[in-house]
Amino acid sequence: MAQAIDNDKDFLVIETSMSECIMWGGMAICDSCNESSHIGYYVAVLNHWMCPKCYNEWLQRAKRYEEDIPTEIRNYNTYANILGLQQYK
């Protein structure tokens, strides 16, 4: 079941299964390595879906920028709505 994932950099991230990814027209193929995965992470600031390995690698080097936050919130809320999750305010 899709769920919001906390991280130490405060990025808005949704963990989804392969079937949930398909709900919005995705193919459950990582936008980073192009491999399929049964579980993945929708990273709202990038508007990307990543496998666990690529997500963890990205999170280690990622930096959150204030100017990206409005776009990140908009992207997150779009997919939260599709997946029945609470909107970010």
Backbone torsions as a table, in degrees:
resi	resn	phi	psi	omega
1	MET	NA	134.3	-179.1
2	ALA	-59.5	142.8	178.3
3	GLN	-154.0	148.4	174.3
4	ALA	-69.9	140.5	-177.9
5	ILE	-115.3	127.6	175.4
6	ASP	-80.0	149.0	173.5
7	ASN	-148.1	161.5	-173.5
8	ASP	-73.4	-4.9	179.1
9	LYS	-108.6	3.8	176.3
10	ASP	65.2	23.0	173.0
11	PHE	-70.3	148.4	176.0
12	LEU	-86.8	115.1	-173.6
13	VAL	-135.7	140.5	176.9
14	ILE	-121.2	124.2	173.3
15	GLU	-84.1	130.3	-179.6
16	THR	-134.5	157.9	171.7
17	SER	-86.2	170.3	177.3
18	MET	-58.9	-44.2	-178.1
19	SER	-66.9	-33.7	177.1
20	GLU	-69.7	-36.9	176.3
21	CYS	-60.4	-39.7	-179.4
22	ILE	-66.3	-25.3	179.4
23	MET	-56.8	-33.5	-179.1
24	TRP	-101.0	11.8	176.1
25	GLY	96.6	3.3	177.1
26	GLY	-78.0	168.0	-179.0
27	MET	-114.1	7.7	-178.3
28	ALA	60.0	38.7	175.8
29	ILE	-114.2	126.9	-176.2
30	CYS	-59.1	129.9	178.1
31	ASP	-72.4	-5.6	179.9
32	SER	-102.5	-53.8	-175.6
33	CYS	-104.3	-7.9	179.4
34	ASN	67.9	21.1	176.1
35	GLU	-99.9	150.7	176.1
36	SER	-81.8	156.9	-179.2
37	SER	-150.7	143.4	178.3
38	HIS	-75.2	-25.9	176.8
39	ILE	-128.6	142.7	178.4
40	GLY	-153.7	180.0	-174.5
41	TYR	-129.4	122.4	173.6
42	TYR	-86.3	117.1	-179.2
43	VAL	-101.8	105.3	-171.0
44	ALA	-62.8	-38.6	-177.2
45	VAL	-63.7	-29.4	178.4
46	LEU	-97.2	-15.6	-172.0
47	ASN	56.7	43.3	-179.1
48	HIS	-124.5	152.6	171.7
49	TRP	-112.2	128.7	-174.8
50	MET	-127.9	150.0	172.1
51	CYS	-70.5	163.8	-178.6
52	PRO	-56.1	-41.2	-178.4
53	LYS	-62.9	-50.1	-178.8
54	CYS	-67.1	-37.2	177.3
55	TYR	-60.5	-47.6	-178.9
56	ASN	-64.8	-38.8	176.7
57	GLU	-64.7	-43.7	179.1
58	TRP	-63.2	-45.0	-176.8
59	LEU	-60.9	-35.1	179.4
60	GLN	-62.7	-35.1	-175.7
61	ARG	-103.7	-8.0	-174.5
62	ALA	-71.4	149.0	174.5
63	LYS	-129.1	134.1	-178.6
64	ARG	-91.5	128.5	-179.4
65	TYR	-110.5	132.9	-178.6
66	GLU	-54.3	-39.9	-175.9
67	GLU	-68.5	-15.0	177.8
68	ASP	-87.6	-13.8	-171.3
69	ILE	-61.5	-42.9	178.4
70	PRO	-59.9	-40.1	177.8
71	THR	-68.0	-40.9	178.4
72	GLU	-59.3	-45.7	179.6
73	ILE	-63.9	-44.7	179.3
74	ARG	-60.2	-47.1	179.3
75	ASN	-62.4	-46.1	-179.5
76	TYR	-58.4	-48.7	-177.0
77	ASN	-64.1	-32.8	176.3
78	THR	-60.2	-49.5	-177.8
79	TYR	-77.6	-32.1	174.9
80	ALA	-60.4	-40.3	178.8
81	ASN	-63.4	-44.2	179.1
82	ILE	-62.0	-38.8	-174.5
83	LEU	-92.5	0.4	177.6
84	GLY	75.4	27.2	178.2
85	LEU	-97.4	161.8	178.8
86	GLN	-67.2	136.3	177.5
87	GLN	-67.7	149.7	173.9
88	TYR	-87.0	132.5	-177.8
89	LYS	-98.0	NA	NA
